Amino acid sequence: MSVPKDLRYTKTHEWMRREGDVAVVGITHYAQDQLGEVVYVELPEVGAQAAAGEELGTLESVKAVSELYAPVGGEVVEVNEHLSDAPNLVNDDPFGEGWLVKIKIAEEGETLDAAAYEKLVAEESA
């Protein structure tokens, strides 16, 4: 399981990469593995307000529907338009082309470093 050291993580299995005052957000390798093949992604509109820890969208897989939560609060400034035609990018490249949204950060949320996230996953998998 891949857990890049340069990212921040949430207890609900989202990752966040800071690019200046913008957070790029996606789901972790563990999350996409648990979901199975993602077949549909519902994301907020650009301009929507996100609150840290609140629901931001949903991911539908062949197994289940899962909520996506915002790791930070702020304004959604971009959504990954490629996912409407290729939701499988979430599975194929969760830390790259499978990113979900970009949020201009107005409020920090509770996030974990890679070591703390790996420990969380190990506890959940035990």
C-alpha positions as CSV (number, residue, x, y, z in Angstrom):
1,M,0.0,0.0,0.0
2,S,1.4,3.4,-1.0
3,V,1.4,6.2,1.6
4,P,3.4,9.2,0.1
5,K,5.3,10.9,2.9
6,D,4.8,14.4,1.5
7,L,1.0,14.4,1.9
8,R,-1.4,14.9,4.8
9,Y,-4.2,12.4,5.5
10,T,-7.6,12.3,7.2
11,K,-9.1,9.6,9.4
12,T,-11.7,9.2,6.7
13,H,-9.0,8.3,4.1
14,E,-8.7,11.4,2.1
15,W,-5.2,12.9,1.2
16,M,-4.3,16.5,0.8
17,R,-1.3,18.1,-0.9
18,R,-0.7,21.9,-0.3
19,E,0.1,24.0,-3.3
20,G,0.4,27.4,-1.8
21,D,-3.0,28.4,-0.4
22,V,-4.7,25.6,-2.3
23,A,-5.3,22.0,-1.1
24,V,-5.4,19.3,-3.8
25,V,-7.6,16.5,-2.4
26,G,-8.2,12.9,-3.3
27,I,-8.7,9.5,-1.7
28,T,-6.0,7.2,-0.5
29,H,-4.8,4.0,-2.1
30,Y,-6.3,2.2,0.9
31,A,-9.7,3.8,0.4
32,Q,-9.8,3.1,-3.3
33,D,-8.8,-0.5,-2.6
34,Q,-11.6,-0.9,0.0
35,L,-14.1,0.6,-2.4
36,G,-13.3,-1.5,-5.4
37,E,-13.8,-0.2,-8.9
38,V,-15.1,3.4,-8.9
39,V,-17.8,3.8,-11.5
40,Y,-19.2,7.3,-10.7
41,V,-17.9,10.4,-8.9
42,E,-20.1,13.2,-7.7
43,L,-18.2,16.3,-6.8
44,P,-19.3,19.8,-5.7
45,E,-19.5,22.7,-8.1
46,V,-16.6,25.2,-8.5
47,G,-17.4,28.0,-6.1
48,A,-19.0,25.8,-3.5
49,Q,-18.0,26.3,0.1
50,A,-16.4,23.3,1.9
51,A,-16.2,23.0,5.6
52,A,-13.4,20.9,7.2
53,G,-14.6,17.5,8.1
54,E,-17.9,17.9,6.2
55,E,-19.2,15.9,3.3
56,L,-17.9,17.2,-0.1
57,G,-19.2,14.6,-2.5
58,T,-19.6,10.9,-3.1
59,L,-17.8,8.0,-4.8
60,E,-19.8,5.1,-6.2
61,S,-18.1,1.8,-6.8
62,V,-19.3,-1.7,-7.8
63,K,-19.4,-2.5,-4.0
64,A,-20.7,0.6,-2.3
65,V,-21.3,4.4,-2.2
66,S,-18.8,6.3,0.0
67,E,-18.8,9.9,1.1
68,L,-15.9,12.2,0.4
69,Y,-15.0,14.6,3.2
70,A,-13.1,17.9,3.0
71,P,-9.8,17.8,4.9
72,V,-9.8,21.7,5.0
73,G,-12.4,24.4,4.7
74,G,-12.6,26.9,1.9
75,E,-13.8,27.5,-1.6
76,V,-13.8,24.8,-4.2
77,V,-11.7,26.3,-7.0
78,E,-11.4,23.3,-9.3
79,V,-12.8,19.8,-9.8
80,N,-11.2,17.0,-11.8
81,E,-13.4,17.1,-14.9
82,H,-11.7,13.9,-16.3
83,L,-13.4,11.8,-13.7
84,S,-16.8,12.2,-15.4
85,D,-15.6,10.2,-18.3
86,A,-12.9,8.1,-16.5
87,P,-13.8,7.5,-12.9
88,N,-11.4,4.6,-12.9
89,L,-8.6,7.2,-12.6
90,V,-9.4,7.2,-8.9
91,N,-8.3,3.5,-8.8
92,D,-5.5,3.7,-11.3
93,D,-3.7,6.7,-9.9
94,P,-5.3,7.9,-6.6
95,F,-2.4,10.2,-5.8
96,G,-2.0,11.6,-9.3
97,E,-4.5,11.9,-12.1
98,G,-7.2,10.6,-9.8
99,W,-7.3,13.7,-7.6
100,L,-10.8,15.0,-6.9
101,V,-11.0,18.6,-6.0
102,K,-8.9,21.7,-5.2
103,I,-9.9,23.9,-2.3
104,K,-8.6,27.4,-1.6
105,I,-7.8,27.0,2.1
106,A,-9.7,29.2,4.5
107,E,-9.8,26.8,7.5
108,E,-7.3,24.1,8.5
109,G,-8.7,20.7,9.3
110,E,-7.4,17.8,11.4
111,T,-4.9,15.8,9.3
112,L,-2.4,13.1,10.0
113,D,1.2,12.7,8.7
114,A,2.1,9.6,6.8
115,A,3.3,7.6,9.8
116,A,0.1,8.3,11.8
117,Y,-2.0,7.4,8.8
118,E,-0.1,4.1,8.3
119,K,-0.8,3.3,12.0
120,L,-4.5,4.1,11.5
121,V,-4.8,1.8,8.5
122,A,-2.9,-1.0,10.3
123,E,-5.3,-0.7,13.2
124,E,-8.4,-0.8,10.9
125,S,-7.0,-3.8,9.0
126,A,-6.2,-5.8,12.1
